[in-house]
């Protein structure tokens, strides 16, 4: 599926970290701030970037509206492993896949848990 709309990214504010903490807890992973526009979701907690194993990136579109991007290849790999898991509709742009956390939070978490476990 081709991207239906280009996603905007806005800066995170301090209060947004509560959402990042919650989604990382629900997935069972760690997080780190990559820059003012992006948080990384990581398999390992470390300050060494090459050892983090980043598997997804969290962005903010507007107040209380977050989206998560991951690699299409990783999503395809877990789809092949877990045929019983329902995967949410996503927006694809090149080799990336974006998940909307506003309406399909649990489906997003379920897919990212599998990707985290695979990495």
C-alpha positions in Angstrom: 0.0 0.0 0.0 1.4 3.4 -1.0 1.4 6.2 1.6 -1.9 7.9 1.5 -0.7 11.0 3.3 2.6 12.4 4.1 3.1 12.3 7.8 4.2 15.5 9.6 6.6 15.4 12.5 6.6 18.0 15.2 8.9 18.5 18.2 8.3 16.5 21.4 7.7 18.4 24.6 8.6 17.2 28.0 5.2 15.8 28.8 5.2 13.6 25.7 7.8 11.3 27.3 4.9 9.8 29.4 3.6 8.3 26.2 7.0 7.0 25.2 7.4 5.4 28.6 4.0 3.7 28.3 4.5 2.3 24.8 8.0 1.0 25.6 6.6 -0.6 28.8 3.8 -2.2 26.8 6.1 -3.5 24.2 8.8 -4.6 26.7 11.6 -2.5 25.3 13.7 0.5 26.1 13.7 4.0 24.6 16.1 6.8 24.0 15.7 10.3 22.5 17.3 10.5 19.1 16.7 14.2 18.6 13.9 16.7 19.2 11.7 15.0 16.6 12.3 11.3 17.3 12.5 8.8 20.0 14.1 5.4 19.4 12.5 2.1 20.6 15.4 -0.2 21.4 15.9 -3.8 22.4 18.8 -3.0 24.8 19.3 -0.3 27.3 22.7 1.3 26.6 24.3 4.6 25.7 26.3 3.0 22.9 24.2 3.6 19.7 25.5 0.5 17.8 24.5 -1.8 20.7 20.9 -0.4 21.2 19.3 -2.4 18.4 16.8 0.2 17.4 13.7 -1.4 15.8 11.3 1.5 15.6 11.1 5.3 15.8 8.3 7.3 17.5 7.2 10.6 16.0 4.6 13.1 17.0 2.2 14.5 14.4 0.2 16.8 16.7 -0.8 17.1 20.4 -1.5 13.5 21.6 -1.2 12.0 18.1 1.9 9.8 17.8 3.0 7.4 15.0 5.6 4.7 14.9 7.8 3.8 12.0 9.6 0.6 11.5 11.2 -1.2 8.5 8.8 -3.1 6.2 11.2 -6.0 6.0 11.0 -6.5 9.8 7.2 -6.4 9.7 7.1 -8.9 6.8 9.4 -11.2 8.7 7.1 -11.4 11.8 4.1 -11.7 9.5 5.6 -14.9 8.1 6.4 -16.2 11.6 3.0 -15.4 13.3 0.2 -16.1 10.9 -2.3 -16.1 13.8 -1.6 -12.5 14.7 -3.8 -9.8 13.2 -1.7 -7.0 11.8 -3.2 -3.6 11.5 -3.5 -1.6 8.3 -0.4 0.6 8.0 0.9 3.3 5.8 3.9 2.3 3.7 6.5 4.7 2.2 9.4 3.0 0.5 11.0 0.5 2.9 9.3 2.0 6.0 5.9 1.2 7.6 4.0 3.7 9.8 1.6 2.7 12.5 -1.0 5.2 13.9 -1.1 4.8 17.7 -4.3 6.9 18.2 -6.9 4.4 16.9 -5.0 1.1 16.8 -2.7 1.2 19.8 -3.0 -2.4 20.9 -2.4 -3.7 17.3 0.6 -1.4 17.1 2.0 -2.8 20.4 1.4 -6.4 19.3 3.3 -6.0 16.0 6.2 -4.1 17.7 6.5 -6.8 20.4 7.0 -9.4 17.7 9.5 -7.2 15.9 11.4 -6.5 19.1 11.6 -10.2 19.9 12.8 -11.0 16.4 15.6 -8.5 16.6 
